[in-house]
């Protein structure tokens, strides 16, 4: 082969190699990363947002979450910045911050948990993103679920009362103080120098000899006892009905859930007439059947019992970060208030299973 032919063949091979392999190399190397989510299963985070059935995503979900947790977070101190790990978003507030990722949704981190989260390196640490809102317990301690597992902070120490504690106050004697003596009290013995009265021929005036009557002691009138106010009866708390079998109770839950189909979706709503959101819907249906469950989706997950997908029954709750629905008696379907687009409807929950859904039981 001549030298000219060899050069021509080499140039042709280089063009073909450039067009098929080298030019696309950067795209091939940018493979999506994986992260351990709340379910313990690998979830694709990568550089693109995972598609969901809900309208609350990114800045829109951040705005909605800020309104929901306004009392916890206080006023915002920065704008929403979507420049952190795995297409996440961040916004600072007076009492904490909001974090968002396509997998976990928008969740607040506040108070002592916020201090620990900062100290451990935010979402870049082993904690990862928060997958649920914080749960405050009766003793003041707080638990919150992150991608790296459940974290807990102890109850805050009680603040001392202003002006010192009760132990520093001077003790008061329980004995009564002695009464002061009075110098004007009359002596019981007569004076030795007092002259004896001389007898008089005149009749003594009644005003000088008649003894003054002793004052009658005042008697206190006993006041009639006041009738004790009747104790107000406390409204009975809704409890799970004991008169129904489990099977009948589940049928009733499905019936009430289907009655809500067609109701519009309203963020923060709880009304079957004015509208509700996903957790407002599930709370209403359960309450109609005598079962009290928490208001928000994250608390509904934490308060119930997690069961395997194979053990889920109609009437159980299906949960994924930021959304809940009620498992239908039709295989693979749920009844939920999904978004303003879908309203309340009966549809497949396969998209939630792909995101590592949990099945929660209260019955």
Buried (B, 14 or more C-beta within 10 A) or exposed (E): EEEEEEEEEEEEEEEEEEEEEEEEEEEEEEEEEEBBBBBEEEBBBBEEBBEBBBBBBBBBBBBBBBEBBEEBBEEBEEEBEEEBBBBBBBBBBEBBBBBBBBBBBBBBBBBBBBEBBEEBEBBEEEBBBBBBBBBBEEEEBBBBBBBBEEBEBEEEEEEEEEEEEEEEEEEEEEEEEEEEEEEEEEEEEEEEEEEEEEEEEEEEEEEEEEEEEEEEEEEEEEEEEEEEEEEEEEEEEEEBEEEBEEEEBBBBBBEBBBBBEEBEBBBBBBEBEEBBBBBBBBBBBBBBBBBEBBBBBBBBBBEBEEBEEEEBBBBBBBBBBBBBBBBBBEEEBBBBBBBEEBBBBBBBBEBBBBBBBBBBBBB
